[in-house]
Amino acid sequence: MLKKETILAGLVIVLFAVAAYSQFAPRTIKEDGFSEYLTGEMARIRVHGAPGMVSEHVVTREDGSKVKLRDMTGKVMLINLWASWCAPCKSEMPELANLQKELGDDTFEVVAINVDRGGIAQARDVLAEWGIEGLPLYAEPTAQIAFDLAQGALPMSLIVDKSGKVRGSFLGPLKWDAPEALDLFTALKKQ
């Protein structure tokens, strides 16, 4: 016969595991016109039930000018935080560039923000070394944005709608140029 303490300990472990899994499990919201596009690879995206506004973090553009992410609203954005030392970042960079080439215009942009200390110059060199073309360059060399938005984990991606609301996020690499990703961002551009 099991002791009450053993049963209670087992129950606590099960409840903790369920709570931990639910934090990272994909969630959908049927009424938002967003979740119907979360298929295939995109089904792994974490949907934000009560979307908050994109952050006020300041990033540097390729020309050296500074811009707040919140001031970039008015278009759909896939904000991606990456670094040169991050192997998963390198693996998804071609897909991010393909997505930008396919859908990038005044209504959509892949905002790939490098968090290396070398800023724009280092980001430019790394992308050239990796053979990546077509991505606008952004940098935040203090890496504070990575700590604030992803506890320092990379790559981190945020899906932001035209109004500046963060609709979803994903920690880790995804195949951002998959057909279901193109469908998702095409739909968001029309909303």
N, C-alpha and C positions, 0 to 999 in steps of 0.2 A: 504494500500500500504506500502511495506517495505521500510525503509530508506536505503540509500546507505551504511551507516555505518554498519547497521545490516547485510546486504548482504556481505559486505567486511569482517566483523568479522567472519561470518559463513564460508566463503571461506578460510580464513586463518586457522581456526580450522580444516577444512577438509584437507587442504594441509599439515598441521602439522601432523595430524593423519596418512595420507598416507606415509609421509616421515618416521615417527617413526616406522610404521609397516614394511616398506620395509627394514629397517635396520636389523630387526630380522627375516624376512620371509626367508624360505629356498630358496636358489638360486641354479640353476643347470647350469653346463657347459657341453653341449652335446659332445663336441669334446675331452674331456679329458680322456675318458674311466673310469671315476670315478662315474659320476652322475647316470649311469645306475644301479648302485648298491645301490643307495639311495632310498630304498623302505621301506615300513612299518615304524618301529621305526626310522630307519636311515634317513628317509626323513626329519627329523627335524634338521639334521646337517646343519650348515651354511657353504656353500662352499666358499672358498676363490678364487675369480676370478683371482687375480694376487698373487699366493702364495709367501709368504716371507719365509725366512730361519728360522729354529727353533732358539730359543734364545740362548744367551751365558751364561745364568744363571748357576751357579755352584750348584750342589746338592751333598749330602753325600750318599754314598752307605752303605749297611749293614756292610761291613768290616771297615768302617770309612774313606775310601778313598774318594777323591773329584773328580768329573767329570763335565765338561761342557756339557750341553745338546747337543750343536752343535757337540761335539766330539763323540757322540753316533750314528751318522748317519751311513748309510750302511745297515740299517734294517728298516722295517716299525715299527712305534711306536704309541701307543695310550698313550699319556701323560695325566695323570689325577691328578689334584690338589685336595687334601682332607685334612680334619682335624677331630679330635675326637669329637668335639662339633657340627659337621655338620650332622644333621639327614638325609638329602638327600644323603650325602656321604656314610653314613652307609648303607642306603638302596640299593645303587648300588654296594657296595664292593663285595658281592657274585658273581654278574654278571661279574665284572672285573676279579676276580679270576678264574671263569669258562672259560672266554675268554683266559686267559693266559694258563690255563691247556689244553685247546683245540688246540690252535694255536701257543703257545709260543715255539720258537726255535731260531736258529741263524739269522732268517730272520724276526722275529716279537717278540715284547715285549710290555707288558703293563707296563708302567713306572708310577706307582702310587706314587706321591710325597706328603709326609705328611708335613704340614706346622705348626704343633704344636711346641711350644717352647722346648719341651723335646727331639726333634730330633729322631734319630733312636731308642733309648731305648723306648721312649714313643710310637712310631709307632708300634714297635714289641709287646708291652704290649696291645695296643688297638686292633690290629688285632687278637691276641690270645684271648682276651676277647670277641670279636665279632665272633670267630670261623672261621676266614678267614685263609686259607692256600694256599700256592703255588704262592704268589705274591712276586717278588723281592722287598726288602725294599729300599726306597729312602726317604730322608728328606731334607728340607730347612727351618730350625727353625727360620729364621728371618721373614718368610712369605713375603719377598719382591717379590718373583716370583708371588705370588697370586695377589699382588697389581699391579704389572707391566702388567701381562697378563689378569687379570680378574677384576680389580678394587676392589679386595678383596672378590669378590663373589665366592662361592664354591657350589658344585663341578664344576670345569672347565675342559674340555677335549679338547685336540688337536690331530688331526690325522696328522701324519708326514710320508711322503713317504721315500723311501730308500735314496734319494738324500738330505734329510733334509728339504724339503719344507713342510710347514704347508698347507695341502690341505683342511682342514675343522676344525670347532670347534663347541662346544656346551656348553652352560652354563646351568647346572642343571643335574639331573640324567637321564640316558637312560638305556634301557635294553640291555647291551653290549654283552650278550650271546644269543640274539635272532638269529634265522636262517639268517635273513638279515644282521646282524652284522658279522656273520661268513663268509657269502658270500662276503661282502665288504672287509674284511681284507685278505681273501684268494686271492681275485683278486688283491689287492694292493701288496701282497707278490710276485705275478707273474709278476708285471710290472717292 
